[in-house]
Amino acid sequence: MNIEIKNGRVIDPKNAVDRLTSLFVVDGKIAGLDAAPAGFSADQTIDADGQVVCPGFIDLGARLNSIEAELAAAVAGGVTCVVVPPDADPPLDEPELADRLVHRGGEIGKARVLPLGALTLGLKGERLAELAGLKKAGCIAFSQANKPVVDTEALLRAMEYAATFGFAIWLQAQDYWLSRNGIAHAGEVSSRLGLAGIPVAAETIAIATIVQLVRDSGCRVHLTRLSSAAGVALVKGAIDEGLPLSFDIGVHHLLLTENDIGFFNPHARFNPPLRAQSDRLALSAAAASGLAAICSDHTPVAADDKLLPFGEARPGASGLELLLPLTLKWAETLKLSLPQALARITSAPAAVLGLSSGQLAIGAAADICIFDPGANWLLTPQSLRSRGKNSPWMGYMMCGEVRTTLVGGRVVYQA
């Protein structure tokens, strides 16, 4: 189908495009910017007057507890590509399971699904999973999700094996022994509330170990959802050293701190935990500078699992439909431009994945989000398509609303 998107503010951070113009789509790809390609005749015209036309968002961390509902939530939030952690039920430790997930995602025909294969069988941190088979089945990298590899030798061997075949490994930097009993940041708030703490050292010790193993193995490692200023400093030093490391930050950690736990609000329980204001500021600076990508860390949780005391509630919040408005909210606090904000959820995650997506260059896949940057909407359980209605922002006004989402040149969502 040939589509013309006219009158919109086209923003393509990767290619430094930001102007009022028209975009043309032919056979699922970007075919023209400003001027229509020769012989173009539109089958559909989308008037984007007063709206932003940008690459579809790429989310580096989204759990799909109900794949149909969560992929519908993704495109409603302008997310055209989701990276799925392997801690499903059962874990994605067999090629058949990964293949089934990719195939089902294709059948649904909403956002693209990029699974992370389990690094070890059953995510138990012991024996390696069938990495080569998982790669052939569509896994883009390998991860333990938030499950530890307690045996450092086993992690080194896994990284050596991955490096041999050019596979990337994604790890959450959290020392098992320092975090196993904790439920909140080890600081003033957790002490006052009587909550068991997870110290920043749980992150920095894990990072120091991973960095040394990267030096020894040469393995490409992506660290997911960093939470502390000290952690950012360590990873920045390793990147400056030339090591093949990257990292992302959950969008909630850019806006919230330990103080938002309030009086034991279970919707503010995250893994890793919300940390101090100084940590939030350092994370913000890292994202603003382009050092890190931003992800939603989408974790849909059943209502019953949040209607529990803080220490028993499941960590996480729904984020797919909030990735855009929360990123815009974060950017506003730092007075960042719209292209700078959008880069963190388009071209930056594409670079982490080594993909050519996240842009609107001629010939690129027509994964496009069209949104109204000034539209306000109230976040309620009814406004979320995700099965998870859990968010610390429930009842707040959000600014920035997706109007249309295209994946591969197909309109998959229209408000």
Summary of the structure (lengths in Angstrom):
residues: 415
radius of gyration: 20.7
end to end distance: 20.2
largest distance: 69.4
contacts: 1537
relative contact order: 0.16
helix: 35%
strand: 26%
